[in-house]
Amino acid sequence: MTTQDEADREADLPPPDFTNQREQGRPGSFAAFMRLPGVKFIIVGIISVMLLVPTLLVWAMVEERSQRATEVSQKIAAGWGGEQVVNGPYLAVPISVNRSHTNQNGSVTWQRETEWMLLMPEELNIDTTLVTEARKLSIYSLPVYNAKLSIRGAFAASMKDNLARLEGTPDLDNAFLVMNIGDITGIRSDAEIRFDDDVAQAFEPGMKGIVSSRPSFSSYQYGDPQRSETGINRPVTRAMIEKGFAFDMELSLNGSGRLSVAPAGQTTRLEVAANWPDPGFEGLYLPESKTIDAKGFKAGWTIPYLARGIDKVSWGQAMPLAGNLMSVNLVEPVKFYQIVSRTLKYSIGFISLMFFAVFIIELKSGRMVHWVQYVLTGLALIIFYILLLALSEHVGFASAYSIAAIATTLLIATYVGSVTASRKSGLSLAAVLGLTYAVMYLILREDEYALLAGAIISFVTIAVTMYFTRNIDWSGAKQSR
C-alpha cells in the first residue's frame, strides 16, 4: 500500500506545501520582501500619490466645463442683459476755470478750460421689483430678471451755494442730469422723468463725456474693462437749479445674475423685492432688513450721508461711488462646478482613507490584495468624480452625488469582498465608504466647517489605523524566525 506522498510523486504532482511556498516565496526572496506589511504600506502610499495625476486631469475637465458654462451664460446675457449697475442720477455742471501750463522753455501760460462738477441729490429713494426666471441654453442656465425701478428724489436749492464756493464759473445753462447704467441694451422702456410732478420728459442716450468705473465683479465682453460710458441724460434749466427741484422716474431694466445700486443720494433708501428664493447680498453695504422664504425675498437699505464718507459735490468727469454698492446676487441653488472642484481638493485624503481601510481588511483577513487591485480601487474612486460632474449637469448636484456615491460604494465593496473572499469585508468597506461620502457631502454644503470636519476625520482615521495595526509585524521578523 503506497502512501499519499508516493502516489503524488507517481502522478507527478507537487507536495502539498509547495503551492503555499511558491505563493509566499522563500524567506529573504524579493517576493517575500514585497509582501512584508511595512513594504506593502509604503507601496500603497506611493499608489495614492500617483493617483493624483488622473485626479488633476479630472480637475482640468471640471475647469473646462465650468468655462464652457460661463461662455454660454455670456451668450444668454448678451441676448437679455448683463449684470446691471445703476449709479445716479447726478447733476452734471460744466465749470470754466483758468489753468496754468508750463511750456518747454519754462514760461507759464494760462488757458480757460472746461471741467465738471457732479452734484448729488439731497435724497434718493429707489423701489425695485425683480421678476426673475432661469433661462436655459443647451444644458446650462442663468438666472435673469426684469427690474422695475421707481426712482424719486430731490435736489435742494442750496446746491447753487455749493457751486459758488468752488473755483471757476459754473455754466448752469448747460447742466444736465446723468445716470450710469451698466448694460444699456437691457433697457426695456422709454426712460422718462418728471420734474416737480410736471409732464414726463424723455431721457437721451449717453452720458455726454461723464464716465463711471466698473465694479470688479462685472464681466463685459467688449470695451474698456475699467470704464463705463453707457447711460442716459436729460438737460435741466438754470431756473430749476436756482430754486431746486424734485424728480421721479420709472425704468424697466433687463439684467442677469446681479443688480447693484450706488447710494448716489446724500441719503439713499433702497427697497428690493423679488420672486427668487436664493439671494446673495453683497457690496459695501448690506441690507438693514431682509425677509427670505421659498417664494422670494424682500430687503431694505438706508445709507445716510455720513456713512458714504464723501462730499455731496464731486469734482471731475468720473462718477463717485462706483465701488460703493448695494448688490443683490441671484444665487443659483447649487453652483455644482465650484462644488465638484471643491470635492476634488479632498481627493487625496479620500483615496488614502479608502486604501487604509482596504489595507486593514487585507491584514485582518489574511488574504493578500495585489497592488494592481489597489490601483483599480483607486481608479474607481476617481471615476466617482467624473460621474458626479456628468450627472450634475443633467439632474442637479444633490441627485448626482447620491447616484455616484451609491454606484461607487457598491462597485468597490463588491470588488474588495470578492478579492478577499469575505462578504463581511465587503460590507465593512461599504459602511466605511457610505459614511465617508455622507460626511464629505456635509462638508461640501457647510464650507465654513470644512477645515474642522476634515481635521477631525483625519485624526479619527489615523487613530483607527494605529489601533488595528498595533500588533502587526511590519518587518516580518517574527515570520523569519
ZIFENGI-V695806 format. One record per helix or strand. SS is the DSSP state (2 for helix, 1 for strand). FROM is the first residue (numbers start at 1). TO is the last residue. If there is no record, write none. Layout:
ss->(SS & SS)
from->(FROM & FROM)
to->(TO & TO)
This chain:
ss->(2 & 2 & 2 & 2 & 2 & 1 & 1 & 1 & 1 & 2 & 1 & 2 & 1 & 1 & 1 & 1 & 1 & 1 & 1 & 2 & 1 & 1 & 1 & 1 & 1 & 1 & 2 & 1 & 1 & 1 & 2 & 2 & 2 & 2 & 2 & 2 & 2)
from->(4 & 16 & 30 & 37 & 52 & 84 & 108 & 123 & 140 & 159 & 169 & 184 & 187 & 192 & 200 & 204 & 211 & 227 & 231 & 238 & 245 & 258 & 267 & 279 & 289 & 296 & 305 & 313 & 318 & 325 & 336 & 347 & 371 & 397 & 423 & 447 & 477)
to->(10 & 24 & 34 & 50 & 80 & 102 & 120 & 137 & 155 & 164 & 181 & 186 & 187 & 195 & 202 & 205 & 213 & 228 & 235 & 243 & 256 & 262 & 274 & 283 & 293 & 303 & 308 & 315 & 318 & 330 & 345 & 365 & 395 & 419 & 445 & 468 & 480)
